[in-house]
Amino acid sequence: MDAYRMIRSSPSTRLLIWLALLLLAWGGLAVGASEGKGAETPAAESAPAMLKPPSQPRPSRARVDDLISKVAKRYKVETALVRAVVAAESNYNAYAVSRAGAIGLMQLMPATAADYGVHSPAALFDPEVNLRTGTRHLKRLLSKYKNDYGRVIMAYNAGEGVVDRTNSRVTYLETLNYTEAVIRNYRRHGGTAPTRDALRQVQSLRGMRFNRQSRRLLKKYLDPSLLSLKVKPTLDVRLLNPSLHEAGPESLPMFELDSGRMP
């Protein structure tokens, strides 16, 4: 079939192809805009009443770094990993409170902290309490996921349930950005655990996310019936066998669009 001649001879075909390409490109631009509007974002927990941080000056970064070293050593978790999580979660602000109600240096939800015996949300403003609780949580995730740092970091952000349910194929944009940022920060702080495969997985998941978004846009905005093009043979029936069709500058295409039946 001389496909090029078919496309060149039909403005309708060219229009459909350009429309499909534009929608695919639009899918990439629309990915970020779709966040926070449905299935592409983690399920938000009910936000509690916002806690007021303590009125005294917050602990210095030097003080927090000292505590991180102490707590990480106590629970046998890499100092570089704890530092990377603290940097990503709160930027070393011990009094940080998120809109969802996560508290302190390691942005712990009160329900998560309660699993480790901390039942007062206000106690999470204490940097040492917060670091001990968050590091214990990291320790448990490291044990559960057999020191797979990519899965551990994803689970810390999106939750274990999401990681397990998706077989570690979490495509939330927030989680992908978070995982990449923590791993790069971990490396800068001297982390030595293998993380190259985790970064590759993040890139792969970004591709899956783009393709899925593009398919949704195509399904929503492109009428599939427009792709059901009517064609009619232009040669003798016996020459419809490709092996008998002689290609050349004077040859006719095996099929051409039946423009009379186009909408």
N, C-alpha and C positions, 0 to 999 in steps of 0.2 A: 504494500500500500504506500502511495506517495503522500505521507502524512503532512509533509511541509506544504505541498500544493493544496491540500485540503484546508489547512489553517490560513494560508495566504489568500485563498479565494473566498473566505467566509468571514465577514466582519463580526457576525454573531458569535462565531467560535472564539475569535480573538478577544471579544468583550468578556465572554465567560471565563477565559483563562486569566485575563488581567484581574477580573473581580476576585477569583480564587486566590491569586497571589497577594492582592491587597488585603484580603481578609486574614490570610496567614500572617502577614506582617503586622496587621492590627492586633492579632492575638498576642504577640510579644509585648506591644505597648500597653495592652489592656490588662496584662497580668497583675501589675502593681496596683492598678485602680480597683481591681476586684477584691482586694484583701479586706477582711473585716466585714464581708457582706454575706457570708454563708458557709458552704462546706469547705472553702479553701482556707479557713482560719481555725485555730484550735478552739474547742468549745470553751467559752469563757465561764469561769466560776462566778457565782453570785457575789458581787462586790460588797463587802461589809462596809459599815460606816468607817470613814477615813480616820485613821489614828493620827493624833497630833504627835509629832516627834518631840523629844525632850527639848527643853529650853536652853540647856547648857551647850557650849560649843561642842561641835562634833569632834571625834577623835581624829588626830592627824594621820596622814598617809604613813608616816614613819611608824606610828603606834600600830596601825593596822598591819603593816608588813611584819612587824615583830610578832604580832599575834598569829598571823598566817603561818609563819615558820614554826611556831610553838605547837599550834593545833595540828598542822599537817604532819609533823613528826610524831605527835601523840597517836594519831589514827593511821599512820603509815600510808598516807596519800601524798603523791608528789606535790611539793610546794608550788611548782610551776603550774600545775592544773588548778589548784585552789586560787592562785593569783589571777589566772586567766579568767576563771568564772567570776571572781569578784569584780575584775575590771569590766567585763561585759555586762554584768547584772546591775551594778550600782556606781561604777567608776569610783570606788572606794568611799562612797557616801554612806556612812553607817546609819543615817537617818532617812534614807530614801524610802518612799512609799509609792507603789504603783497604783494606777487606777483600778486594777483588779484586786488590790489589797495585799500584794507581796511586800515584805518588809525587810529593810536592813541591807547589809553588805551583800548577802547572797540571795536577796529577794525571795525569801521563804514565805509560802502561804501558811497561815495559821494551822490549817488542817494537816499539812505536811509536818510542821514542827511538832504538832501534838503526837504524831507517830513516834517521835523520839523523846517524848516526855516533857515537852515545853508547851504548857497549856495556857500561858498568858501571852497574848500577842505583843503586849508592851515590852515583855522581856526580850523580844527579838531586836530591840534597839540597842541592847547591850552587845557591843561588837564581839566579845568573846563567846557569849551564848549563841549568837548568830553563826559565827564561824564554826563552832563545835557542831551545831545542828546541821548546817549545810555540808560540812565535811563528812559527817557520818552518813548523810544521804548519798554523797558521791561515793563513799566507800561501799555502801550497799549496792549501788548501781554498777560499780566496777566488778564486784563479785558476781552479780547476776549476769552481766554481759561479758564476763571473762576478759576483762581489761580491754575490750574493744572501745577505744576512746570515742570514735564516731558515734556509736550507739549510745554510749553513756551521756555524751553532751546533748544529743537529740532528746533523750529521755528526760534530762534535767530541764530542758526548755518546754517540750511538748507534752511530757508525761509518759510514763511507762506503757499505759494502755494504748496510746496512739502508736508507739513504736512497735509493740507486740502485734497489734491488730493489722498494721500495714506491712508486717515483716520487714521493718526498718526502712520502708520506702516512704518516709514522711516528706510531703511536698509543700508544706506550709512555707511561704516565703520567709516569714519571720524566723522559723526554725532553721532554714537553710542558711540565711545570713548569720544567724547566731552561731551555728555550728562552725562555719568557716572562720568567723571572727575569733572564737575561743581557741580553735586549733592554731591559728596564726599567732595569737597572743601567747599561747602555751609554748610554741617554738621559740618565740622571742625571749621568753623567760628561762630558756634552757631545757625545756622538756625533751626527753629522749625516746618516749614510746613511739612506735610506728603510727604515723597519721596520714601518710601519703594516700593510702587506699581510701581513707575516710574523705579526704578532699576530692578525690576522683568521684566518689559516690555522690557527693554534693553536686558536682557539675552534671553528673548523669541525671540526678533527680531534677535539676533545673530544666534539662532538656525534656524530660517526661512532662513536666509542668507546662512548658511552652506548647508541646504537641497536644496535650489534653485541652488547653485553653483554645488553641486554634481550631480543633475539631468542634468545640462547642460553638464558636463563632460561625463556622461554616454551616453547622446544623441550624443555627438560629436565623442567619441572614441569607443563605443561599438556597433558593428553591431547587430541590433535587430534580424536579421535572424538567428544568432547563437543560439538564445534562443528558436527557433522553433524546438525543439527536436522531432525526430521521435520515436514513441514507438510502441510495438506490444504486444498483450496479451500473457501471458505464461500459462494461465489456461483455463479450459473449460469455454465457454461463460456463462454458468449458475452460475459459481463460481465468476463471476466478481461482483456480489452483495457482498459488504463488510460484510453484516451480515452473509453470508454463508461461508466466508473465515476463515478457522481455522489457527490462528497464532501459530507458534511454531518453534523450532530449525530446523525442517526438512521441513518447508513449503517454497514454492517458492514465490518470489515477484509477485504481481498481474500484474506488467508491468516491462519490462526491456528495456533499450535503444537498438534501432535497429542500431548497430554500422556499419552494412553494408551500411546504407544509410546516414551516417554522412559525411560531407564534408571532 
